[in-house]
Amino acid sequence: MGIRKMISSPHCSRREFLSQTGAAITLGSALYLTGKSFAAGSQGPNERIGIGLIGAGGRGNSHLDMLQWMKEQGDNIEIAAVCDIYKPRLERTAQKYGAKAYSSHHELLADKNVDMVCIATPDHLHGVQAIDAIRAGKDVYCEKPVTHWRQFDTTKELARVVAAGDRAFQLGTQAMSDPVWRQMKKLVQDGLIGQPLYAETGFFRIGDWGEKDMPVDDPNARPGPDLNWEAFLGDSPVRDFSVDRFFRWRLFMDYAGGPVTDLYPHCLTQVVDIMGVGFPQAVTALGGIQRYDSPLREVPDTFSLVAQYSEKAVITVMGTQGNDYNSGDTRGSGQRCPVIRGWDGSLVIRSNKEIEFIPIRIKGAKTPQRFAIEGIEDNVTHWRNLIQCSRSRSKQTFSPMELALRTQTVLHMAMQAFLTQKTIGFDVQTLNMKV
């Protein structure tokens, strides 16, 4: 059952989309595309939502801190359970939040007090755990990237499972909580810039995000009852245990991918959404280790990609973790504001206060315009959006799985292009990459 059956562009009707792809929409994906809600399993407006955390590391605890604050502000939620394969971290977190402790995510998913899960494990575990959670009837907040760069089949399977089910899915690209992107998308859909043509975005930071920023909790840690190394490996290649691989996993290609997977979901997701594009025809990429050349590091610290679309549009993403200067405005930490170009003009962000429309410089061009930005990025708002969707049984979250699939496909292709030093093509009929 092809995943292509669930993806449509905001710039074409469902009839046009089906004609382009030759796909027949299944019941689950049809309900998704029409925005129809499911009634079964709905959390009413006055019912408490129990949340379980899978992965009690630094990012996972940040989520719990937010959720605890939200509860104190009156949100009807409960931190019901936490799971981690490293016992000291599990016990510390469970005690801090008064939650039930599980060493296996399967055990947590079997807990009837858990209605929703937050997945904050290493990249290569996200997809499988999200699939398990959806199948267990849980709504899901999944940290980015939705899957590891080598797990394209898992990405497609997760998209199929989400579309076929009735659970809400939110990818942890919290930038999508920023209303500016929905404003820009509406302006594009209204035809202000004309036919979308070219978009550029990027992410520039300083930090190796691994050796210095991921400390080793215990240099003497070893596999055994307190540390499940086999569960950590998941479907990655079998390796001998090392504390660096376990605690500093972002350094290694087996479990991470550098900025293309760690950072670019934050800046590419909204551009794919604003442009209204489907899957890319071809992607090429260049990069490498250009600053943080340590014996441990395997992932690139600098990475740029170009994606060509059948909609006659191009998207570029540029970035490095070795320099934090951004030309133009930034929104978020190191995230360069995108430029969205069309046949009639461009959209840019000015001083984080306004969207500016700059018409092309020809006789008879449109009039320049400015639009006040209606809000800011807020991770709490991102969470509340998922919680509201859980209560209403809507699947229209800020960062849904069908958008994650379109975005992650670009990143999968970019990493393959980087590794093979070739341009990677894509077959929209089979949803397979072509080298």
VOGU-3710 file (C-alpha; in Angstrom, 3 decimals, decimal comma):
1> mgirkmissp> 0,000/0,000/0,000  1,982/3,034/-1,242  2,774/5,929/1,078  2,380/8,215/-1,931  -1,365/7,760/-1,387  -1,331/10,129/1,570  0,707/13,076/0,302  -0,753/16,066/-1,493  0,467/19,561/-2,303  -1,438/22,585/-0,982
11> hcsrreflsq> -1,247/23,927/-4,565  -3,174/21,125/-6,216  -6,520/19,530/-5,564  -6,806/15,957/-4,366  -8,108/15,037/-7,841  -5,044/16,590/-9,494  -2,735/14,907/-6,998  -4,229/11,479/-7,591  -3,930/12,020/-11,318  -0,250/12,930/-10,947
21> tgaaitlgsa> 0,663/9,942/-8,828  -1,840/7,391/-10,066  -2,595/6,485/-6,453  -5,811/5,318/-4,849  -6,356/6,783/-1,383  -7,049/4,366/1,428  -9,697/5,030/4,067  -7,155/6,051/6,702  -5,294/8,518/4,504  -8,485/9,852/2,944
31> lyltgksfaa> -9,816/10,718/6,374  -6,502/12,382/7,122  -6,483/14,513/3,976  -10,059/15,701/4,480  -9,322/16,576/8,105  -12,081/14,284/9,394  -11,730/13,461/13,075  -12,041/10,092/14,735  -14,250/9,724/17,774  -12,886/6,521/19,256
41> gsqgpnerig> -10,473/6,940/22,140  -11,006/10,697/22,366  -9,753/12,459/25,467  -12,553/14,769/26,559  -11,846/18,408/27,441  -11,992/17,654/31,169  -10,098/14,362/31,188  -6,532/14,209/32,383  -3,952/13,124/29,804  -1,213/10,845/31,097
51> igligaggrg> 2,131/11,394/29,378  4,993/8,923/29,237  8,574/9,811/28,315  10,797/7,431/26,357  14,420/8,553/26,716  15,303/10,355/29,950  18,411/12,198/28,807  18,942/15,950/28,615  16,315/16,664/25,957  13,823/14,318/27,565
61> nshldmlqwm> 14,174/16,064/30,921  13,722/19,430/29,208  10,375/18,193/27,939  9,412/16,984/31,406  10,317/20,376/32,882  8,000/22,029/30,338  5,206/19,563/31,000  5,543/20,002/34,765  5,341/23,783/34,333  2,283/23,394/32,092
71> keqgdnieia> 0,608/21,237/34,721  1,304/23,888/37,357  -0,280/26,470/35,040  -3,477/24,453/34,900  -3,047/22,094/31,946  -4,899/18,886/32,798  -1,946/16,548/32,230  0,074/14,130/34,319  3,631/12,834/33,934  2,645/9,205/34,318
81> avcdiykprl> 5,750/7,233/33,382  9,327/7,428/32,170  11,471/4,891/30,349  15,209/4,627/29,875  17,609/1,762/29,188  20,190/3,282/31,583  19,044/2,603/35,151  20,763/5,506/36,987  19,219/8,006/34,576  15,833/6,262/34,779
91> ertaqkygak> 15,709/6,227/38,565  16,853/9,839/38,849  14,185/11,071/36,440  11,346/8,921/37,780  12,023/10,113/41,310  12,214/13,770/40,276  8,798/13,731/38,611  7,059/11,098/40,709  6,526/8,897/37,679  6,474/5,141/37,207
101> aysshhella> 9,783/3,782/35,897  10,160/1,349/33,000  13,339/-0,051/31,470  11,561/-1,054/28,238  9,444/1,198/26,012  7,158/-1,776/25,364  6,333/-1,901/29,082  5,604/1,814/29,142  3,327/1,522/26,098  1,363/-1,214/27,872
111> dknvdmvcia> 0,595/1,143/30,783  -3,077/2,156/30,535  -2,338/5,369/32,413  -0,212/6,561/29,485  -2,295/8,271/26,794  0,518/10,110/25,025  4,257/9,571/24,697  7,242/11,803/24,148  10,096/10,096/22,296  13,474/11,659/23,084
121> tpdhlhgvqa> 15,851/8,775/22,421  18,804/8,762/19,974  17,841/9,342/16,332  18,001/5,717/15,204  15,364/4,653/17,757  12,728/7,328/16,994  10,939/5,685/14,091  10,478/2,189/15,495  9,389/3,504/18,886  6,907/5,895/17,244
131> idairagkdv> 5,434/3,032/15,198  5,087/0,938/18,362  3,432/3,847/20,172  0,888/4,565/17,432  0,010/0,885/17,218  -0,410/0,840/21,004  -3,002/3,609/20,706  -0,865/6,468/22,008  -0,605/9,983/20,632  3,019/10,839/19,879
141> ycekpvthwr> 5,402/13,749/20,298  8,562/12,564/18,510  11,830/14,449/18,620  13,450/15,261/15,294  14,699/13,763/13,101  11,749/11,465/12,670  14,145/8,673/11,671  17,866/8,056/11,195  19,329/8,848/7,758  19,597/5,146/6,780
151> qfdttkelar> 15,999/4,321/7,785  13,977/5,520/4,803  11,818/2,388/4,827  11,034/3,042/8,500  10,056/6,617/7,641  7,588/5,398/5,023  6,207/2,728/7,351  5,659/5,268/10,134  3,826/7,544/7,698  1,602/4,631/6,658
161> vvaagdrafq> 0,852/3,645/10,270  0,022/7,218/11,298  -2,244/7,733/8,264  -4,068/4,452/8,818  -4,646/5,036/12,523  -6,491/7,611/14,607  -3,635/8,917/16,766  -2,203/12,440/16,594  1,493/12,820/15,715  3,651/15,876/16,338
171> lgtqamsdpv> 7,279/16,061/15,227  9,490/17,996/17,629  10,254/20,739/15,126  9,000/23,336/17,562  9,727/26,132/15,076  6,439/25,069/13,471  4,643/26,611/16,463  5,696/30,020/15,101  2,679/31,604/13,350  4,955/33,431/10,903
181> wrqmkklvqd> 5,278/30,271/8,804  1,512/29,856/8,548  1,249/33,525/7,590  3,844/33,079/4,847  2,188/29,894/3,615  -1,160/31,704/3,346  0,445/34,555/1,374  1,942/32,033/-1,052  -1,360/30,165/-1,374  -3,121/33,484/-2,027
191> gligqplyae> -0,792/34,056/-4,975  1,118/37,074/-3,676  4,521/35,892/-4,943  3,100/34,115/-7,985  4,317/30,637/-8,833  6,839/29,532/-6,146  10,267/29,275/-7,734  13,160/29,135/-5,291  13,626/29,052/-1,514  16,749/29,222/0,581
201> tgffrigdwg> 17,277/28,627/4,273  20,079/27,565/6,587  21,370/26,896/10,075  24,614/28,364/11,432  25,928/27,584/14,917  29,123/27,033/16,866  29,362/23,756/18,785  30,384/20,189/18,086  27,158/18,776/19,620  28,853/15,637/20,761
211> ekdmpvddpn> 32,257/15,445/22,377  32,020/18,601/24,511  28,262/19,010/24,670  27,383/15,420/25,587  29,263/14,515/28,760  29,899/10,912/29,780  27,697/10,299/32,815  29,864/7,486/34,136  33,221/6,538/32,565  32,929/3,149/34,287
221> arpgpdlnwe> 29,473/2,301/32,898  29,215/-1,168/31,351  26,470/-3,251/29,718  24,449/-5,323/32,143  21,362/-4,986/34,351  21,835/-1,209/34,584  22,591/-0,551/30,904  20,909/-2,335/28,005  23,443/-2,002/25,183  21,494/-4,276/22,855
231> aflgdspvrd> 18,401/-2,050/23,170  20,546/0,989/22,446  21,921/-0,556/19,247  18,447/-1,265/17,888  18,800/-1,905/14,154  22,193/-0,184/13,921  25,362/-2,191/13,176  26,582/-4,423/15,986  29,449/-2,688/17,810  31,416/-3,349/20,953
241> fsvdrffrwr> 30,279/-1,174/23,831  31,984/2,135/24,507  30,939/4,912/26,854  31,478/7,403/24,027  29,061/5,633/21,706  26,462/5,368/24,455  26,677/8,851/25,964  28,043/10,821/22,982  26,052/9,121/20,264  25,695/12,298/18,164
251> lfmdyaggpv> 29,331/11,906/17,094  28,731/8,613/15,285  27,173/7,928/11,894  25,502/4,763/13,224  23,187/6,871/15,388  23,232/10,433/14,006  24,139/12,433/10,901  25,389/15,863/11,868  23,552/19,091/10,980  21,597/17,635/8,046
261> tdlyphcltq> 19,547/15,482/10,424  20,084/17,173/13,782  19,393/20,775/12,746  17,885/20,972/9,268  14,458/19,571/10,197  14,076/22,814/12,164  14,618/25,088/9,163  13,498/22,928/6,216  10,104/21,745/7,467  8,433/25,135/7,228
271> vvdimgvgfp> 9,997/25,880/3,824  8,649/22,637/2,339  5,261/23,537/3,816  5,298/27,159/2,609  6,419/26,225/-0,906  3,735/23,546/-1,161  6,031/21,009/-2,807  5,751/17,229/-2,730  8,751/14,932/-3,114  11,976/16,149/-4,782
281> qavtalggiq> 13,023/14,906/-8,195  16,704/15,074/-7,289  18,947/16,114/-4,387  22,653/16,799/-4,253  24,820/17,643/-1,251  28,334/18,580/-0,165  29,976/18,901/3,228  32,338/17,269/5,665  34,269/17,621/8,902  35,740/21,087/8,515
291> rydsplrevp> 36,301/22,282/12,080  35,770/19,655/14,781  38,325/17,118/13,594  38,591/14,873/16,659  39,418/11,142/16,721  35,846/10,320/17,768  33,835/12,418/15,347  32,370/10,691/12,288  29,464/13,002/11,359  30,011/16,145/9,261
301> dtfslvaqys> 29,938/19,551/10,912  29,272/21,407/7,636  26,596/20,450/5,124  24,763/22,063/2,189  22,067/20,594/-0,049  20,062/21,479/-3,138  16,676/19,879/-3,894  14,949/20,116/-7,295  11,165/19,580/-7,473  8,794/18,617/-10,272
311> ekavitvmgt> 6,815/21,748/-9,407  9,681/23,627/-11,106  10,964/24,803/-7,751  14,302/24,543/-5,971  15,087/24,570/-2,239  18,597/25,060/-0,861  19,747/24,535/2,727  23,184/25,718/3,831  24,864/25,492/7,203  27,766/24,757/9,475
321> qgndynsgdt> 28,364/24,183/13,157  31,700/25,960/12,875  30,511/29,568/12,508  27,420/31,360/13,843  27,234/34,380/11,518  23,988/34,643/9,585  23,530/36,975/6,642  20,088/38,449/7,157  17,611/37,936/9,972  17,555/34,873/12,175
331> rgsgqrcpvi> 14,626/33,250/13,906  15,434/30,813/16,645  18,956/29,888/17,733  21,125/30,119/14,618  18,234/29,475/12,230  18,463/31,804/9,267  15,142/33,207/8,108  14,174/31,758/4,743  13,795/33,680/1,526  10,793/32,497/-0,488
341> rgwdgslvir> 10,980/33,535/-4,153  8,229/33,381/-6,747  7,610/34,633/-10,271  6,105/37,901/-8,966  8,281/38,589/-5,924  9,817/37,365/-2,693  8,950/37,012/0,986  11,525/37,804/3,682  11,419/38,535/7,418  12,555/41,926/8,697
351> snkeiefipi> 13,794/42,493/12,269  11,691/39,550/13,479  8,689/41,883/13,357  7,416/41,892/9,809  7,045/39,792/6,691  8,082/41,874/3,709  6,917/41,266/0,154  9,506/42,487/-2,367  8,139/42,536/-5,924  10,340/41,674/-8,885
361> rikgaktpqr> 11,825/44,710/-10,617  9,875/44,915/-13,851  7,374/47,372/-15,226  3,889/46,753/-13,882  5,113/44,773/-10,881  3,039/44,382/-7,726  3,231/46,889/-4,863  5,635/46,213/-1,953  3,843/45,171/1,230  4,626/44,466/4,876
371> faiegiednv> 2,708/42,244/7,301  3,076/42,268/11,089  4,202/38,892/12,501  1,534/37,523/14,815  3,623/35,633/17,375  6,798/33,691/18,160  8,094/30,137/18,363  7,131/28,472/21,638  7,740/24,844/22,566  4,917/24,989/25,140
381> thwrnliqcs> 2,532/26,070/22,378  3,832/23,160/20,281  2,964/20,759/23,099  -0,436/22,341/23,700  -1,234/21,971/20,016  -0,691/18,201/20,256  -2,675/17,983/23,486  -5,589/19,838/21,897  -5,474/17,518/18,892  -5,495/14,563/21,268
391> rsrskqtfsp> -8,626/15,869/22,965  -10,461/16,654/19,729  -9,115/13,590/17,868  -7,812/15,842/15,115  -4,626/14,873/13,277  -3,892/18,381/12,008  -0,962/19,176/14,291  1,560/21,934/13,594  4,128/19,387/12,383  2,268/16,272/11,176
401> melalrtqtv> 3,749/13,058/9,857  2,845/13,638/6,211  4,907/16,844/6,278  7,677/15,044/8,158  7,770/12,432/5,382  8,172/15,030/2,643  10,862/16,852/4,615  12,746/13,771/5,792  12,826/12,398/2,248  14,958/15,403/1,253
411> lhmamqaflt> 17,314/14,752/4,170  17,548/11,021/3,423  18,417/11,802/-0,182  20,907/14,490/0,843  22,821/12,123/3,105  22,958/9,490/0,379  24,201/12,144/-2,049  26,882/13,163/0,448  28,013/9,579/1,067  28,042/8,514/-2,597
421> qktigfdvqt> 29,136/11,881/-4,035  26,317/11,531/-6,560  23,042/13,277/-7,263  20,194/11,163/-5,901  16,970/10,864/-7,887  13,524/9,878/-6,697  10,697/7,800/-8,169  7,402/9,248/-6,930  5,488/6,188/-8,145  7,411/3,762/-5,941
431> lnmkv> 8,697/6,251/-3,350  12,210/4,912/-3,789  15,514/6,722/-4,180  17,527/6,337/-7,392  21,328/6,597/-7,393
//
